Amino acid sequence: MKKELLFCPLGGSGEIGMNMNLFGYGQPGDHKWIMVDIGVTFADDSIPGVDLIYPDPGFIVEKKDNLLGIVLTHAHEDHIGAIAHLWPKLKCKIFATPFTAVLIREKFKEKQIDITNHLNIVELNGKVSLDLFEIEYITLTHSILEPNGLRIKTPAGVILHTGDWKVDPNPLIGDKINEKRLKEIGNEGVLAMICDSTNVFSAGRSGSELDVRKNILNIMSRLKKKIIITSFASNVARMETAFYCAEKTGRQISLVGRSMHRIYKAARQCGYMKSTIDPIDSREAKNISREKIVYLCTGSQGEPMGAMMRISSNIHPDVFIENGDAVIFSSKIIPGNEKKLYKLHNQLVKDGIEVISEETEFVHVSGHPNREDLKEMYQWIKPKCLIPVHGEHRHMIEHINFAKEMQVPNPVQVENGDIVKLFPGTKPEVYDKAPSGRLYLDGNVSVDPDSQSIKDRRNLSANGYLEVTIMITPKGNIHNDPIISFRGIPIDDKEDFVYGLVESIENISRTFKIGNKKQEHSLIDTLKIACRKFTKERTGKKTFY
């Protein structure tokens, strides 16, 4: 029986974020596996109390003895954010380049897990051998340090997993895309390319960090008061641009926000940002005149606890903003964040602050490939099969169409859980389905989306809460008045509501005598129905009990 080469995404296909991909090789039913990336996505207001969501790894947890390792392409949260939460279920080797490894160590340190014996650092453009998987790291360009594609060589053929990338001729920090090696890989033959789909609808090229730097320098040169730049902390090239432009305009720079300090420290530790001016503490920056300071802060998406939101609300302990100052939002407005971000913009403008964003000036370029970037990659790699990932369904379907335009013989459309047989067969195809899904990080606990805690919290947030306590005598009689407490119920006349509810409860209680557990449960169920009916009639709300 021929050995199989399989691909299975558990996250990141049909969505942007939460990337987790599996590659398997071996006899049917006895495959060895590698995992590429293990990321998170961020919850919205529809899931109260939950911040992080990550893929359900159950399929590979069952096969963990055959999991050879987790191979990380780069350090964005949607590619590494779940590692400290899910690794204890897998306990396998981890492979990462130096910058990514520094951030990985911090995540495990926060969880008080010693990862030293499992974390393997791979040099840029280095190689890793895992059983019959020969993995080569290929330096690409993206919006973070050390982004890598992976050439995965197996006895059945070669796969190129691009990770996140773009073609940036002037990335400013870090190496340029390894075009020479990518062309060699294409000439050697590529069975399948697993490719980023994020910007497949965008014409032209993604643009260069150098062009952004030139424009931000022009903008900062004309601004006369305090300047605040807010961006993704992970974009070290943009961070270096802020430092460069501050120095060129005769200003000091201060970092604001935990993530900004963490990324800066990691970059310096790995040998980057060595030629820039030193940042000053935000407490010291208060003593510098407005026209001589730049703040680089987190919160570019209007996050409620981000530094930018706290500054705009005048609750940050060290950074103040005044009429005539300017804020540069040097980041993309991520779909879904428009409402809270525009609210922040409006508040700043109302307070006399100049707001500069990608909508008004050229202050941001994407880290993902536009169509011309994709075209160039296809010309280099010449894959026999294309599997689009890192996109919503609309992105991936468009990417399939694009691959056909590029004369790719066998594009394959997938979604999370699909198992693609890349070899053997006349052509790659989806032939099976793995269990897949999501887990919510609820506090420190991983829970299913249909868990009772999530259902209860949604119900509470939508309808409010009513609690009724009744006391039962040893003889089974209802004793004294019921104790009633409630939250989040729209009541005009509290006394009237409580009086009517107590009357309803007492009328029902008089008909019961509690002699055993069955009668007790019957009373509770009857009271729930009565209280829910009473509250619905008075308020229109289906109150949670």
C-alpha positions as CSV (number, residue, x, y, z in Angstrom):
1,M,0.0,0.0,0.0
2,K,1.4,3.4,-1.0
3,K,2.2,6.0,1.7
4,E,0.0,9.1,1.7
5,L,0.9,12.8,1.9
6,L,-2.0,14.8,3.6
7,F,-2.8,18.4,4.4
8,C,-5.4,19.4,6.9
9,P,-6.2,22.9,8.2
10,L,-7.8,23.1,11.6
11,G,-7.9,26.9,11.7
12,G,-7.4,29.8,9.3
13,S,-9.3,28.5,6.3
14,G,-12.6,30.3,5.9
15,E,-11.5,33.0,8.4
16,I,-8.6,35.4,8.8
17,G,-6.7,34.5,12.0
18,M,-6.5,31.4,14.2
19,N,-4.1,29.6,11.8
20,M,-3.3,25.9,12.5
21,N,-2.3,23.6,9.7
22,L,-1.3,19.9,9.7
23,F,0.8,17.9,7.3
24,G,0.8,14.1,7.5
25,Y,2.9,11.4,5.8
26,G,2.8,7.7,6.1
27,Q,0.6,4.6,5.7
28,P,-3.1,5.1,5.8
29,G,-4.1,5.1,9.5
30,D,-0.4,5.5,10.6
31,H,0.8,8.9,9.6
32,K,3.5,11.1,11.1
33,W,2.4,14.7,11.5
34,I,3.8,18.2,11.7
35,M,1.8,21.2,12.8
36,V,2.5,24.6,11.1
37,D,1.4,27.5,13.4
38,I,-0.9,27.5,16.3
39,G,-2.7,30.9,16.5
40,V,-5.7,32.7,18.0
41,T,-8.3,35.1,16.9
42,F,-10.0,37.8,19.0
43,A,-13.5,37.7,20.3
44,D,-16.1,40.4,19.7
45,D,-18.9,41.8,21.8
46,S,-21.1,38.8,20.9
47,I,-19.1,36.6,23.3
48,P,-19.1,38.5,26.6
49,G,-16.2,37.8,28.9
50,V,-14.1,36.0,26.3
51,D,-11.0,37.6,24.7
52,L,-9.3,34.8,22.8
53,I,-10.5,32.0,20.5
54,Y,-8.3,29.2,19.1
55,P,-8.8,26.1,17.0
56,D,-9.9,22.9,18.7
57,P,-6.9,20.6,18.4
58,G,-8.8,17.4,19.4
59,F,-8.0,15.7,16.0
60,I,-4.2,16.0,16.5
61,V,-4.3,15.6,20.3
62,E,-5.6,12.0,19.7
63,K,-2.5,11.5,17.5
64,K,0.0,13.4,19.7
65,D,2.4,10.4,19.9
66,N,2.8,10.8,16.1
67,L,3.1,14.6,16.2
68,L,6.8,15.3,15.4
69,G,6.7,19.0,16.2
70,I,5.1,22.5,15.9
71,V,6.8,24.6,13.2
72,L,6.2,28.3,13.5
73,T,6.4,30.7,10.5
74,H,6.4,34.0,12.4
75,A,5.4,35.7,15.6
76,H,2.0,37.3,14.9
77,E,-0.6,36.3,17.5
78,D,-2.8,34.6,14.8
79,H,0.1,32.2,14.2
80,I,1.6,31.7,17.8
81,G,-1.0,33.0,20.2
82,A,-2.5,29.7,21.3
83,I,0.8,27.9,21.9
84,A,1.0,28.2,25.6
85,H,-2.7,27.3,26.0
86,L,-2.6,24.2,23.8
87,W,1.0,22.9,24.0
88,P,0.4,21.1,27.4
89,K,-2.1,18.9,25.5
90,L,0.6,18.1,22.8
91,K,4.0,18.3,24.6
92,C,6.0,18.1,21.4
93,K,9.1,19.9,20.0
94,I,8.7,23.6,18.9
95,F,10.7,25.2,16.1
96,A,11.1,28.9,15.6
97,T,13.6,31.6,14.4
98,P,15.2,33.7,17.1
99,F,12.8,36.6,17.3
100,T,9.7,34.3,17.4
101,A,11.5,32.2,20.0
102,V,12.0,35.1,22.3
103,L,8.2,35.9,22.3
104,I,7.4,32.2,22.7
105,R,9.5,32.0,25.8
106,E,7.6,34.9,27.3
107,K,4.3,33.3,26.7
108,F,5.4,30.1,28.5
109,K,7.0,32.1,31.3
110,E,3.6,33.7,32.0
111,K,2.1,30.3,32.3
112,Q,5.0,29.2,34.5
113,I,6.0,26.4,32.1
114,D,9.7,25.7,31.4
115,I,9.8,25.2,27.6
116,T,13.7,25.1,27.4
117,N,14.0,21.4,26.5
118,H,11.3,21.6,23.8
119,L,12.0,24.9,22.1
120,N,14.5,24.7,19.2
121,I,15.8,27.8,17.6
122,V,16.3,27.7,13.8
123,E,18.6,30.2,12.1
124,L,17.2,32.3,9.2
125,N,17.1,30.2,6.1
126,G,17.9,27.2,8.2
127,K,16.8,23.6,8.0
128,V,15.0,21.1,10.3
129,S,14.7,17.3,9.8
130,L,11.7,15.6,11.4
131,D,11.5,11.9,10.4
132,L,10.7,12.0,6.7
133,F,9.9,15.7,6.7
134,E,12.8,17.9,5.6
135,I,11.8,21.5,6.4
136,E,13.7,24.5,5.0
137,Y,12.9,28.0,6.3
138,I,12.7,30.6,3.5
139,T,13.1,34.3,4.5
140,L,10.1,36.4,3.2
141,T,8.9,39.9,3.9
142,H,5.8,40.8,6.0
143,S,4.8,43.3,8.7
144,I,6.8,41.6,11.5
145,L,10.4,40.5,11.9
146,E,11.6,37.1,10.6
147,P,8.6,35.9,8.5
148,N,9.3,32.6,6.9
149,G,7.9,30.4,4.2
150,L,8.5,26.6,4.6
151,R,9.8,24.3,2.0
152,I,8.5,20.9,3.2
153,K,10.2,18.0,1.4
154,T,8.8,14.5,1.7
155,P,9.3,11.3,-0.3
156,A,6.0,12.1,-2.1
157,G,7.0,15.6,-3.2
158,V,7.7,19.2,-2.1
159,I,5.2,21.5,-0.5
160,L,5.7,25.3,-0.1
161,H,3.8,26.7,2.8
162,T,4.1,30.5,2.4
163,G,2.9,31.7,5.8
164,D,2.1,35.4,5.7
165,W,4.1,37.4,3.2
166,K,4.4,40.2,0.6
167,V,7.1,41.3,-1.8
168,D,8.7,44.4,-0.2
169,P,11.8,45.6,-2.1
170,N,12.7,47.9,0.8
171,P,11.6,46.2,4.1
172,L,13.9,48.6,6.1
173,I,14.5,46.1,8.9
174,G,15.3,42.4,8.4
175,D,16.3,40.7,5.1
176,K,14.7,41.1,1.7
177,I,12.6,38.2,0.4
178,N,14.8,35.3,-0.7
179,E,13.8,35.5,-4.3
180,K,16.8,33.5,-5.5
181,R,15.9,30.5,-3.3
182,L,12.2,30.7,-4.2
183,K,13.1,30.5,-7.9
184,E,15.3,27.5,-7.3
185,I,12.5,25.8,-5.4
186,G,10.2,26.4,-8.3
187,N,12.7,25.0,-10.8
188,E,13.2,21.9,-8.6
189,G,9.4,21.2,-8.6
190,V,6.6,21.9,-6.2
191,L,3.7,19.5,-5.7
192,A,1.5,22.0,-3.8
193,M,1.7,25.6,-2.5
194,I,-0.3,26.5,0.6
195,C,-0.7,30.3,0.1
196,D,-1.9,33.5,1.9
197,S,-5.2,34.8,0.5
198,T,-5.8,38.0,2.5
199,N,-5.3,40.6,-0.2
200,V,-6.4,38.7,-3.3
201,F,-9.0,41.3,-4.1
202,S,-6.4,44.1,-4.0
203,A,-4.9,45.1,-7.4
204,G,-1.2,46.2,-7.9
205,R,1.4,45.7,-5.2
206,S,1.2,45.9,-1.4
207,G,3.7,48.7,-1.2
208,S,7.0,49.2,0.7
209,E,7.8,50.3,4.2
210,L,10.3,52.7,2.8
211,D,7.5,54.7,1.0
212,V,5.5,54.8,4.3
213,R,8.6,56.1,6.1
214,K,9.1,58.9,3.6
215,N,5.5,60.1,3.9
216,I,5.4,59.9,7.7
217,L,8.6,62.0,7.8
218,N,6.9,64.6,5.6
219,I,3.8,64.6,7.8
220,M,5.8,64.9,11.1
221,S,8.0,67.7,9.7
222,R,4.9,69.9,9.3
223,L,3.4,69.1,12.7
224,K,4.3,71.7,15.4
225,K,2.8,70.2,18.6
226,K,2.8,66.9,20.3
227,I,2.6,63.8,18.1
228,I,1.2,60.4,19.0
229,I,1.7,57.5,16.6
230,T,-0.3,54.4,17.1
231,S,0.4,51.2,15.3
232,F,0.6,47.4,15.8
233,A,3.4,46.8,18.2
234,S,4.5,43.8,16.2
235,N,5.4,45.9,13.2
236,V,9.0,46.5,14.1
237,A,9.7,48.3,10.7
238,R,7.0,50.8,11.5
239,M,8.4,51.1,15.0
240,E,11.9,51.9,13.6
241,T,10.3,54.4,11.2
242,A,8.8,56.2,14.3
243,F,12.3,56.3,15.9
244,Y,13.9,57.5,12.6
245,C,11.3,60.2,12.0
246,A,11.5,61.4,15.6
247,E,15.3,61.8,15.4
248,K,15.1,63.6,12.0
249,T,12.5,66.1,13.3
250,G,14.5,66.8,16.5
251,R,12.1,65.0,18.8
252,Q,12.5,62.4,21.6
253,I,10.4,59.3,21.5
254,S,8.6,57.4,24.2
255,L,7.0,54.0,24.1
256,V,3.5,53.5,25.6
257,G,1.8,50.2,26.2
258,R,3.0,46.8,27.5
259,S,3.1,45.2,24.0
260,M,5.2,48.0,22.5
261,H,7.8,47.6,25.3
262,R,7.8,43.9,24.9
263,I,8.3,43.9,21.1
264,Y,11.0,46.6,21.3
265,K,12.9,44.6,24.0
266,A,12.6,41.4,21.9
267,A,13.9,43.2,18.8
268,R,16.9,44.6,20.6
269,Q,17.6,41.2,22.1
270,C,17.8,39.7,18.6
271,G,20.1,42.4,17.3
272,Y,17.6,44.7,15.6
273,M,17.0,48.4,16.4
274,K,20.6,48.9,17.5
275,S,21.2,52.1,15.5
276,T,18.1,54.1,16.6
277,I,17.9,56.7,19.4
278,D,17.0,55.4,22.8
279,P,13.4,55.8,23.9
280,I,12.7,57.8,27.1
281,D,10.4,56.8,29.9
282,S,6.8,58.2,29.6
283,R,7.1,59.7,33.1
284,E,10.1,61.7,32.0
285,A,8.5,62.6,28.7
286,K,6.0,64.7,30.6
287,N,8.7,67.3,31.2
288,I,9.5,67.7,27.5
289,S,7.8,70.5,25.5
290,R,5.0,69.4,23.2
291,E,7.0,70.1,20.0
292,K,9.9,67.9,21.0
293,I,8.2,64.6,21.8
294,V,6.7,61.7,19.9
295,Y,4.8,58.9,21.6
296,L,4.5,55.5,20.0
297,C,1.6,53.6,21.6
298,T,-0.6,50.6,21.3
299,G,-4.4,50.7,20.7
300,S,-4.5,51.5,17.0
301,Q,-7.8,49.6,16.7
302,G,-9.6,51.5,19.4
303,E,-9.3,48.7,22.0
304,P,-11.0,49.8,25.2
305,M,-7.9,49.1,27.3
306,G,-5.3,50.1,24.7
307,A,-3.0,53.0,25.4
308,M,-4.6,55.2,22.7
309,M,-8.1,54.9,24.2
310,R,-6.8,55.7,27.7
311,I,-4.9,58.7,26.4
312,S,-8.0,60.0,24.5
313,S,-10.1,59.5,27.6
314,N,-7.6,61.4,29.8
315,I,-7.1,58.5,32.1
316,H,-3.6,57.6,31.2
317,P,-1.3,58.4,34.1
318,D,1.6,59.7,32.0
319,V,0.5,60.8,28.6
320,F,-1.8,63.8,28.0
321,I,-3.2,65.1,24.7
322,E,-4.3,68.7,24.1
323,N,-6.0,70.9,21.5
324,G,-3.6,71.3,18.5
325,D,-1.8,67.9,19.0
326,A,-1.9,65.2,16.3
327,V,-2.5,61.5,16.3
328,I,-1.2,59.3,13.4
329,F,-3.0,56.0,13.1
330,S,-0.3,54.1,11.2
331,S,-2.3,50.8,10.7
332,K,-5.1,49.3,8.8
333,I,-8.7,49.7,9.9
334,I,-9.4,46.0,10.5
335,P,-13.0,45.0,9.3
336,G,-15.2,44.8,12.4
337,N,-13.3,47.5,14.3
338,E,-14.8,50.4,12.4
339,K,-17.4,51.4,14.9
340,K,-15.1,51.6,18.0
341,L,-12.3,53.2,15.9
342,Y,-14.5,55.9,14.4
343,K,-15.8,56.6,17.8
344,L,-12.2,57.2,19.0
345,H,-11.5,59.4,15.9
346,N,-14.6,61.5,16.5
347,Q,-13.7,62.1,20.1
348,L,-10.2,63.2,19.2
349,V,-11.4,65.6,16.5
350,K,-14.1,67.0,18.8
351,D,-11.3,67.8,21.3
352,G,-9.3,69.7,18.6
353,I,-6.8,66.9,17.8
354,E,-5.7,66.4,14.2
355,V,-6.4,62.8,13.2
356,I,-4.3,61.3,10.4
357,S,-5.1,57.8,9.1
358,E,-4.9,55.6,6.1
359,E,-8.1,57.2,4.9
360,T,-6.4,60.6,4.6
361,E,-2.7,60.0,4.2
362,F,-0.3,57.3,3.0
363,V,0.7,56.1,6.5
364,H,0.3,52.3,6.2
365,V,1.0,49.4,3.9
366,S,-0.3,45.9,4.2
367,G,1.9,43.0,5.1
368,H,0.0,40.6,2.7
369,P,0.3,40.1,-1.0
370,N,-1.7,42.0,-3.5
371,R,-2.4,40.5,-6.9
372,E,0.9,41.5,-8.5
373,D,2.8,40.0,-5.5
374,L,0.8,36.8,-5.9
375,K,1.5,36.8,-9.6
376,E,5.2,37.0,-9.0
377,M,5.2,34.2,-6.4
378,Y,3.3,31.9,-8.9
379,Q,5.9,32.7,-11.6
380,W,8.7,31.7,-9.2
381,I,7.1,28.6,-7.7
382,K,5.0,27.2,-10.6
383,P,3.0,24.9,-8.3
384,K,1.1,21.9,-9.6
385,C,-1.5,22.4,-6.9
386,L,-2.7,25.6,-5.0
387,I,-4.5,25.4,-1.7
388,P,-5.6,28.9,-0.5
389,V,-5.6,29.5,3.2
390,H,-5.6,32.6,5.5
391,G,-8.8,34.1,4.2
392,E,-12.5,34.1,4.5
393,H,-14.4,31.9,2.0
394,R,-14.8,34.8,-0.4
395,H,-11.0,35.4,-0.4
396,M,-10.2,31.7,-1.0
397,I,-12.7,31.3,-3.8
398,E,-11.3,34.3,-5.5
399,H,-7.8,32.9,-5.0
400,I,-8.9,29.7,-6.7
401,N,-10.0,31.7,-9.7
402,F,-6.7,33.6,-9.6
403,A,-4.7,30.3,-9.6
404,K,-6.6,29.2,-12.6
405,E,-5.6,32.4,-14.4
406,M,-2.0,31.6,-13.4
407,Q,-2.4,28.2,-15.2
408,V,-2.2,26.1,-12.0
409,P,-3.5,22.6,-13.0
410,N,-5.0,21.6,-9.7
411,P,-6.3,24.3,-7.3
412,V,-8.1,22.8,-4.3
413,Q,-10.7,24.7,-2.2
414,V,-10.7,23.8,1.5
415,E,-12.2,24.8,4.8
416,N,-11.3,24.0,8.3
417,G,-11.3,20.2,8.9
418,D,-10.9,19.2,5.3
419,I,-8.3,16.5,4.7
420,V,-6.6,16.8,1.3
421,K,-4.8,13.9,-0.2
422,L,-1.9,15.4,-2.0
423,F,-0.4,12.0,-2.9
424,P,-1.0,9.4,-4.3
425,G,-3.8,9.9,-6.8
426,T,-4.3,11.5,-10.2
427,K,-4.7,14.9,-8.6
428,P,-5.0,16.3,-5.1
429,E,-8.5,16.4,-3.6
430,V,-10.5,16.6,-0.4
431,Y,-11.2,13.0,0.6
432,D,-12.1,13.1,4.2
433,K,-13.1,15.4,7.1
434,A,-11.4,15.8,10.5
435,P,-13.3,17.1,13.5
436,S,-12.6,20.8,13.9
437,G,-14.1,23.7,15.7
438,R,-13.2,26.5,18.2
439,L,-12.4,26.8,21.8
440,Y,-13.0,29.9,23.9
441,L,-10.5,31.0,26.6
442,D,-13.0,31.8,29.4
443,G,-10.8,33.2,32.2
444,N,-8.1,30.5,32.4
445,V,-10.3,27.7,31.1
446,S,-10.9,26.4,27.6
447,V,-14.6,25.9,26.9
448,D,-16.7,24.9,23.9
449,P,-18.8,27.6,22.2
450,D,-22.0,25.8,23.4
451,S,-20.8,25.5,27.0
452,Q,-23.3,26.5,29.7
453,S,-21.1,29.3,31.0
454,I,-21.2,31.0,27.6
455,K,-24.9,30.4,27.2
456,D,-25.6,31.8,30.7
457,R,-23.5,34.9,30.1
458,R,-25.1,35.7,26.8
459,N,-28.5,35.3,28.4
460,L,-27.5,37.5,31.3
461,S,-26.2,40.2,29.0
462,A,-29.4,40.2,26.9
463,N,-32.1,39.7,29.4
464,G,-31.0,40.4,32.9
465,Y,-31.1,38.2,36.0
466,L,-33.7,37.4,38.7
467,E,-33.1,35.4,41.8
468,V,-35.8,34.2,44.1
469,T,-35.0,32.5,47.5
470,I,-37.7,30.8,49.5
471,M,-37.3,29.2,52.9
472,I,-38.9,25.8,53.7
473,T,-39.6,24.6,57.3
474,P,-38.6,21.1,58.4
475,K,-42.3,20.2,58.0
476,G,-42.3,21.2,54.4
477,N,-44.2,24.6,54.8
478,I,-43.1,27.7,53.0
479,H,-41.6,30.1,55.6
480,N,-41.8,33.9,55.5
481,D,-41.6,36.1,52.5
482,P,-39.4,35.2,49.5
483,I,-36.2,37.1,49.1
484,I,-35.9,38.6,45.6
485,S,-32.9,40.1,43.9
486,F,-32.5,41.1,40.3
487,R,-30.1,42.9,37.9
488,G,-30.4,44.3,34.4
489,I,-34.2,44.2,34.2
490,P,-36.0,47.3,32.9
491,I,-38.4,48.2,35.7
492,D,-40.1,51.5,36.1
493,D,-41.8,50.9,39.5
494,K,-39.6,48.6,41.6
495,E,-42.0,48.3,44.5
496,D,-44.9,47.5,42.3
497,F,-42.9,44.8,40.4
498,V,-41.7,43.2,43.6
499,Y,-45.1,43.3,45.2
500,G,-46.7,41.6,42.2
501,L,-44.0,39.0,42.0
502,V,-44.1,38.1,45.7
503,E,-47.9,37.7,45.4
504,S,-47.5,35.3,42.5
505,I,-44.8,33.3,44.3
506,E,-46.9,33.1,47.5
507,N,-50.0,31.9,45.6
508,I,-48.0,29.1,44.0
509,S,-46.2,28.2,47.2
510,R,-49.4,27.7,49.2
511,T,-50.4,24.9,46.9
512,F,-47.2,22.9,47.7
513,K,-46.1,20.9,50.7
514,I,-42.5,19.8,50.4
515,G,-42.0,16.2,51.6
516,N,-39.3,15.0,49.3
517,K,-36.8,16.0,46.6
518,K,-39.2,15.3,43.8
519,Q,-41.8,17.7,45.2
520,E,-39.0,20.3,45.8
521,H,-37.9,20.1,42.2
522,S,-41.5,20.4,41.1
523,L,-42.0,23.6,43.1
524,I,-38.8,25.1,41.6
525,D,-39.9,24.4,38.1
526,T,-43.3,25.8,38.7
527,L,-41.9,29.0,40.2
528,K,-39.5,29.4,37.3
529,I,-42.3,29.3,34.8
530,A,-44.4,31.7,36.9
531,C,-41.6,34.2,37.5
532,R,-40.6,34.1,33.8
533,K,-44.2,34.7,32.7
534,F,-44.7,37.5,35.2
535,T,-41.4,39.3,34.2
536,K,-42.2,38.8,30.5
537,E,-45.6,40.4,30.9
538,R,-44.2,43.3,32.9
539,T,-41.0,44.0,31.0
540,G,-40.9,42.0,27.7
541,K,-37.7,40.3,28.8
542,K,-37.1,36.6,29.0
543,T,-35.2,36.8,32.3
544,F,-32.5,34.4,33.2
545,Y,-32.9,32.4,36.5
